[in-house]
Amino acid sequence: MKPFYHFLMRYRQPKNIDDITAFANNAYEDHGFPKQSSSYDEISRYLEMNGHYVGNMSVFDKAWDLYLQHEE
């Protein structure tokens, strides 16, 4: 399974057009983001402690659901 970060980067855009794009753009700027992880628990714990830019964890959950669908 590819790391979640690599999947998320497909949503990066020059402008924040939606919540997932904003999440991807901010994760790209976050040098501490667990870039090699495929673990929901590890990434969600990181975001809860350090992801001030997420705003609402439902954005992460939505992106995670897309990630799982893509990996099937």
Contacts in CASP RR format, 6 or more apart in sequence:
PFRMAT RR
TARGET T0000
AUTHOR 0000-0000-0000
METHOD contacts of the structure
MODEL  1
MKPFYHFLMRYRQPKNIDDITAFANNAYEDHGFPKQSSSYDEISRYLEMN
GHYVGNMSVFDKAWDLYLQHEE
1 38 0 8 1.000
1 71 0 8 1.000
2 38 0 8 1.000
2 71 0 8 1.000
3 35 0 8 1.000
3 36 0 8 1.000
3 37 0 8 1.000
3 38 0 8 1.000
4 37 0 8 1.000
4 38 0 8 1.000
4 43 0 8 1.000
4 63 0 8 1.000
4 64 0 8 1.000
4 67 0 8 1.000
5 27 0 8 1.000
5 33 0 8 1.000
5 34 0 8 1.000
5 35 0 8 1.000
5 36 0 8 1.000
5 37 0 8 1.000
6 35 0 8 1.000
7 66 0 8 1.000
7 67 0 8 1.000
7 70 0 8 1.000
7 71 0 8 1.000
8 20 0 8 1.000
8 23 0 8 1.000
8 24 0 8 1.000
8 27 0 8 1.000
8 63 0 8 1.000
8 67 0 8 1.000
9 24 0 8 1.000
9 27 0 8 1.000
9 28 0 8 1.000
10 24 0 8 1.000
11 20 0 8 1.000
11 21 0 8 1.000
11 23 0 8 1.000
11 24 0 8 1.000
11 63 0 8 1.000
12 21 0 8 1.000
12 24 0 8 1.000
12 25 0 8 1.000
12 28 0 8 1.000
13 21 0 8 1.000
13 24 0 8 1.000
13 25 0 8 1.000
15 21 0 8 1.000
16 22 0 8 1.000
16 25 0 8 1.000
19 56 0 8 1.000
19 59 0 8 1.000
19 62 0 8 1.000
20 59 0 8 1.000
20 62 0 8 1.000
20 63 0 8 1.000
20 66 0 8 1.000
22 53 0 8 1.000
22 59 0 8 1.000
23 53 0 8 1.000
23 54 0 8 1.000
23 59 0 8 1.000
23 60 0 8 1.000
23 63 0 8 1.000
24 63 0 8 1.000
26 51 0 8 1.000
26 53 0 8 1.000
26 54 0 8 1.000
27 33 0 8 1.000
27 53 0 8 1.000
30 50 0 8 1.000
30 51 0 8 1.000
30 53 0 8 1.000
32 46 0 8 1.000
32 50 0 8 1.000
33 46 0 8 1.000
34 42 0 8 1.000
34 43 0 8 1.000
34 46 0 8 1.000
37 43 0 8 1.000
40 64 0 8 1.000
43 60 0 8 1.000
43 64 0 8 1.000
44 57 0 8 1.000
44 60 0 8 1.000
47 54 0 8 1.000
47 57 0 8 1.000
47 60 0 8 1.000
48 57 0 8 1.000
54 60 0 8 1.000
END
